[in-house]
Amino acid sequence: LWFWHHHAISCAVWRHQDKAKAQEYAVKALEYQPEDHPNKITRLLALLIESKVQEAEEWAAGITEEPEKSTAMELLEDYKEKPFFNKS
């Protein structure tokens, strides 16, 4: 169930621009994700959905494994250029 909700976040953000659904999926994904799970991107997405950029940067700074490290940096860079729900 974590995997489904993790990917549903992406659909809600980039396909539907639905912040409420993205928040809902992020909460559920984090609930289903085991503490020792290696994926760090779900939490990063949850922070960015809530516009918690500083917390997201701090979280991403602790990611050391690839490809998650590169993915995190790309997501942060993209978000800073164009926040998920403030597209013009």
C-alpha positions, 0 to 999 in steps of 0.5 A, spaced: 500 500 500 505 504 501 508 503 493 501 505 491 500 511 495 507 513 493 505 513 486 499 517 487 502 523 490 506 524 483 499 523 479 496 528 484 501 533 483 503 533 476 497 530 473 491 533 476 494 539 480 490 536 486 493 539 493 488 536 497 489 529 494 496 529 494 496 531 502 492 525 503 496 520 499 502 523 502 499 521 509 497 514 507 504 513 504 508 515 510 503 511 515 504 504 510 511 505 509 516 501 514 521 505 519 526 501 516 524 502 509 530 505 504 525 510 500 527 517 502 523 520 497 516 519 500 517 524 506 521 529 501 514 529 497 510 530 503 514 536 506 514 539 499 507 538 498 506 542 505 511 548 502 516 546 508 522 547 503 527 548 509 525 541 512 525 538 505 532 541 504 534 538 511 531 531 510 535 531 503 541 533 506 541 526 510 540 522 503 546 519 501 544 513 497 543 513 489 539 514 486 535 517 491 540 523 493 540 525 485 532 524 485 532 529 492 536 534 489 532 534 482 526 535 486 528 540 490 531 544 484 525 543 480 520 545 486 524 552 487 524 553 480 516 552 480 512 550 486 508 544 485 501 548 486 503 555 484 504 554 477 503 560 473 
